[in-house]
C-alpha cells in the first residue's frame, strides 16, 4: 500500500463550500441516470410490452450513440470560450431540454409493434444526446477546478455522496410513486413520476451553475492545441488511462447486469416487486454512507488499494448471493447492502483517478485533454452499459423469461445466474487491471511539479 504523504503541487484554494456545491450536481444527474438505468428496461418490457431483445437492442443503440457523442462533446466543450467558461454554460442551457426528454422517454405513445419500438428508440437516443451535452462538461469541470489530487479525491467523494443520495431517492420512491400516481395504471404512473424528477432537477443545475467557478485553462495546455485525432493518438501512450478504461467497462457491465436483473429477481423469485425498490435504496444509501469512509481510507493508503479492495468485496457478495440458501427478502437485501461497500469504493476511485490520468498524459505528451479523457471514459461506461443491457435482453429470452407470468424454476435460476455469476466474472477481470494501475501519490506529486515548471516557463515567469 502506498502512503499519500507526498505534498501535492500548489493550486489556488478551492473553498469547501464550492467543492460541496459542485458535488451536489450529481444529485440532479442521478435523478436521470438512476431512473433510466434501474427502471427503463422494466418499463419497456413489463409496461409498454416490448419484446425482451427489442428492449435490449434499443438500449444498445442508444448507449453506443451516447458513447460516440461523449468524446465529441468533450472536444467541443474544451474549445468553447465564453464569459462563463468552457463548461458551465452547458449545465445552464441544457437543463430544460434534458427535463423534457426524460418525460418523453417514460411516456406511452399508445402505439404497438414497430411504431412503439421506433418511438422508444428515438426518445431514448434524444435523451442520451442531451444528457451528454450536460454531463461531459460537468465531469470535465473537476479537472479544471483544481490540480490537487487530494482535493479531487474530496470532490469525487462529494459527488458520489450526492449521486448516491439521488440514486437512493429514485430507487426507493419510483415504484411507490408509480403506484400512487397511476392508481393501477403503470404507464400513467411512470409519466408523472418522470415529470416530478425532471422538475426537481432544474433548481439543482441552476444552483451548480451559479455557485461554481471555472479557472482559465493551464498556460501549458493552451500553447499546444491538438486536433481530435492527435489528442486521441496521445492516449495510446497513457497506460493509466487505458487501465482505468478497461476496468470501467468491465465494472459497468457487471453492475448493469445486477441492477437491471434485480427487479425481476424480487418480483418473480422472492415474490415482492416493491421490495426491489427497497433493495435498490439500501444499495445506493449504503454507497452514500460508505463513500466518505473510503475517502478517508484512500488518504491513508492509495486509490489503487481502495479500488481493488472494493472490487474484491463486490465479487464475494455476488458469489454469496448465488449460493445463498435463504432466499428471503431480508437476507437478500442485507447481502445487497454489503455489496454497496464494494460499489462505493469502485465509484469513488474511478472519479478520483480519472483526473490524475489527465496530468499523466500531459506529462508524457505535452497535450492536456481533460474533456476528451472524460468523454472517452463516459464512452466506456455507456457502451458497456448498452452491451450489458442488450446481452440481458438476449439472456432473458434464453432462460425463458416472459413478462407478467409465473416463471419456471429453470428461468428463475437463470435470472439469478445473470444477476450474480456473470458480474463476478467481470469483476475478476477488472480486479486484474486495477492491480496494474501505476499512479501513486509519489508519482503524481512529481508529475505536478514538472507541469508547474513547464507552465512557469511558458508564461515567462
N, C-alpha and C positions, 0 to 999 in steps of 0.2 A: 504494500500500500504506500502511495506517495503522500507526503505531507505537504499541505498547502501553506507553507510558511514563507514562501518567496514573496517579496514585495512586488505588487503589481505596478505597471507603469502609471505615471501620473495622468489623470484625466480631470477635467473640470468637475466640481462637486455636483452630484445629482441628488437634490433633496429627496428625502424618503417619501414625502407625500406625492412627489411626481412619479416615483417608482411605483407606488401603490395605485395611483390613478391610471398609469399605463397598463398595469396588470389587470385592472378592473375591466378593460376592454374585452378580455376573453370571456367574461360572463355573457356579454351580448353575443359574441360569436358562437358560444356554445348553446344558446337558445336555438340557433340554426343547425349547427353541426350535430348536436345530440338528437334533435328531432329527426333529422334525415338519417343518421347512422343507426339509431335504435329502432325507429318505428316506420320508416318509409317502405322497406321491403314488406313488412307485415301489412301496411296499408295497401300496397299493390296486390298482394296475394289473397288476403282474407277480407278486405273491404271492397276494393274495386273488382276483384275476381280475375286478375291477370294470371296466366299460367306461370308456374314457378320459373321455368327457364326464360320466359319473356321478361319477367320482372328482374331476374338476374342480369339479363343481357342489357336491359335499359340502364341498370347501374353501371355496367361495364362501359358502355358507350359514353355515359355522362362523366364518369370519373376519368376515363382516358382523355376525353376532351378537356376536362378540368386540369389534368396533369400537364397536357400540352401547352395550355394557355398560361400556366403558372410562371415558367421561366420567361415567357414573352412579356407578361405583365411586370415581372421583376426588372427586365431590361428597360421597359418603358418608364416605370416609376423611378428607377435610378437616375434617369436622364431628364426627369421632369424638374423644372425650376419655377418656383412661384414664391410669393411673399410669405406663404405658409410652409414652405419647404418642398421637399420632393415627395414625401409620403403622406403627410397629414391631409392634403386636400382630398385624397381618395376616400379617406374614412368619413369625411363630411358629406361629400357629394354622392357616394354610393349607398348611403344608409337607407333612404326611402325606396329606391329600386329593389334592393335586396329584400326589404319587408314585403313588397308586392309579390315578388317571385315565390316566397315561401307559401303565401296563401294560395297562389295558383297551383303550386305543386301538390298541395294537400286538398285540392278540390276535385269533386266528382263531376266530369263534364256531361254525364248522362248518356254516354255512348258505349258501344261494345266493340269487341273484335279489334280489327286493325286500327280503327279510328281512336279507340281508347288507348291502345299501345302508342300510337303516334302522339296523342296529347300528353301522355305520361312522359314519353321520351323528350318531347320539345320543352315542356315546363321544367323537367329535371336539368336539361342542358342549360337552359336560360338561368336557372337558379345557380348552378355551379359557375357560370361565367361571371355573374355579378358578385358572387361570393369571392372569387379570385381577385376581382378588382379592389375589394376592401382588404382581404386577409393578407395578401402578399405585401403590400405597403406597410400594414400594421406590424407584421412579423419582422420585416426588414428594419423597422424603426429602432428595434432594440440594439442592433449592431451600430447604428448611428448615434444613439444616445450616450453611449459610454464605451470606453476601450478596456475598462477594468473587468477581468474575468470574475472577480468576486461580486461586483455589482451585477453583472449579467446573471450570475447564479441566483442573486436575490430577485432580479427581475423575473427570471424563469419561475421562481417559487411563487411570487405574487400572481403571475399569470396562471399557474397551474391551480392555485387555490381558487381563483375566480372562475377558471374554466370548470373545475370540478363542482363548484357551487352551482354554476349554470347547468351542468350535466345532472347534478342531483335534483335540481328543480324540475327539469324536463323528465327525468326518469321516474320520479315519484308521482308527479301530478298529471302526466299526459293521459294515461288510460283513465284516470279518475275524472279528469276534465272532459274527455271524450264522452264518457258515460253521462256526465252531468249536462253538458251542452246538448248532446244528441238525444237523450231520453230514449235510448233503444236504436237510434239511427246513427251508426258509427261514422258514416260519411259526413253527416252534418256536424257531429261532434269533433271530428278531426279538422274540419273547416274553421270552426270558431276557435278551437284551440290554437291553430296556426295564426289566426288574427290576433289573439291575445299575445302570443310570443313575439310577433312582429312589432306590435305596439310597444311592448316592454323594451325591445332592443334599441329603439330610436333615441331615448334620452341617454342611454349608456354610450352610444357612439358620439353623440354631441358632447358629452362630458369629457371623453377621452380627447377629442379634438381640441377642446378649449383648455385643457389642463396640461397637455404635453408640449414639449418644445423640441425642436429639431436643429441641432448644431449644423454648421456648414460641413460638407464632406472634407475629409483629410486632404491636405495640400498634395501629398504624395500621390493620392489616387487621382486627383484632378490633372496632374501633369502627364499622365499616360492613359488617355482614353483608349478603350479597346472595343473592337467590333464584337457583335454577339458570337460569331464563330471563333474569334481569338479568345474571348473570355471562356467559352466552352472548352477550347483546347487546353487552356491552363489548368482546368480542373482535373485533367488526366494525371497530372503530377501531384495532386493534392490527396495523398493517401488517407489522412484522417477523414476528409470529406467522403471519399469512396467507401470507407468502412462504416461511417455513420449512415450513408445512403443505403447500403446493403442491409444493415441491421434494422433500419427503419422500415424498409419494405417487408422484411420477414415479420417484425413485430406487429406492424399494422395488419398484415394478412391474418395472423393468428388472432388478434384482438377482434377483428371483424367477424370471423367465424364464430367466436364465442358469444359476442354481444348480440349478433343477429339470430343465432340459434337459440339463445336463452329463452326468449319469449315462447317459442314453440315447445321447448322442453317443459316449461312451467305449465303451459296450457294443456298439453296432452299427456305428459308423463306424471307430473305432480298434481294435475287437475285443478290448478288455481292460477288463472290468467292474470288477475290483478296483482298477485304476489310477485309476478315478474317485474312490475314497476318498483315494488319494494326492494327486490334484489338489486336492480339497476341503481336504485337510490343508495343502497348500502355500499355498493361498489364505488360510486362516484363520491359519496360522502366520506368513505374511508380514504380515498385519494386526497381529498381536501385536508383531512386530518394528518395524513402521513407525509405529504409533500414538505411541510416545514421541518419535520423531523429528519427527513432525508437531506434537506438542505444543510442542516447542522452537521450531519454525518459527512456530507461532501466536503465541508470546510475543514474537517479533521482528517479526511482520507483523500479521496480523489473521485472525480466524475466517473472514471472507468470502473473503479471498485463498486461504486453505488449502482451503476447501470448493470453490471454483471451480476451483482447480488440480487437486485430486483428481478432480473430475468430468471435466475435460478429459482426464486420463490414462485414465480408465475408457472414455471414448468412443474414444480412439485404440486401446486394446487390443481393444475389440470389433471395430473395423474390421480390425485386424491379424489377428484370429482368422478372420474371414470370408475375407479374401483370402490367407491363409496357404497357400503352395503345398506345404508339407511337413507333411502331416497324419500325424504320428507322435506317440506318447505323450510322448517327451521334449520335442519342440518345443512342442506344445500346452500341456504342463504349465508350461513356462517362461513362456509368454505369460500364463497364468493367474496365475503368481507375480508378474509385473509388474503385472497388474491389481489385485493386493492392495494395491499402493502407493496407487492411487486410492481404493479402497474404504476404506482406513484413514483417509484424510483426511476422507472424507464422514461416516463414522460418528462420529469424534471431534468434528467440527464441529457435527454435529446435536445431540449430547448437551451440548456446551458452550454453544451458542447458545440452546437452549430455555429454561434458567432466566433468561437475560437478557431474554427476551420477557415473562416474568412481571413483572419490575420495570418494563418499558416500559409494560405495561398498567396497573399500579398507579399509575405516574406520571401517566398520561393520564386515568385514570378514578377513582382512589381505591379501586379494588377489587382485592384481591390474591387470585388463584385458582390457586395453583400446581397443585393436583391436577386441576382442570378442564383447565388447559393441557396437562398431561402426559396426561390421559385422552383429550383430543381428538387429540393428536398420535399417541398409540397407536392411536386410531381410524383416523387417516390411514394409518398403517403397515399395519394389519391388513386394512382394507377393500381397499387397493391390493394386498396380498398375495392376498386371496381373489379379486379380479377377475383378477389375473395368472394365478393357478392355474386358474381357470375358462376364461380365454382360452387357456391352454396346452392344456387338455383338448380344446377345440374345434379348435385349430390342429393338434394331433396327429392328429385324425381327418381334417382337411382335407389334410394331407400324406400320408395313407395309412398311418399307423403302426399296427401290430398287434403285440401283446406276444409276445415269445419266438419270433419267426420272422425269417427273413432279410428285410432291408428293401431296397426298390428304391433306385436311385441318386437318383431324384426325392425319395423320402421322406427320405433322409439329407441331401440338400441343404436340404430344408425344415426339418429339425431344426437344422441349422447356422444357417439364417437366423433362426429363432426365438431361438436362443442368442446371436446377435451383433447383427444389424442392428436388430431391434426395441429391444433395450436401448440401443443407440447413439442411436436416435431419441428415446427417453425422456430420455437423458442430455443431449441438446442442449437440450430444453425446460427441464430442471431447471437447467442452467447459466445460462440467461437470467434465471430467477427469483433465483438465488443472487447474481448480479451486482448486483441491486437491493436487497439486504439493507442496511439503513441503520445498524445499531448498530455503532459502533466503540468503542475504549477511551475516547475523549474524551467521547462522548455517555453511555456507561454510567457513567462517573465522575460526570458532572453529575447523572444520574438518582439515583444512590446518595446524593449529598449532599442533594438535595431530599427524598428519602424519610426520611433520618435527621432532618432538621429537623422534618418532619411528626410523626415518632414522638416526638421530644422534646416537641413542643407537646401531643400527645395524652396523654402520660404526666405532663404538668405539670412536666417538668424544666426 
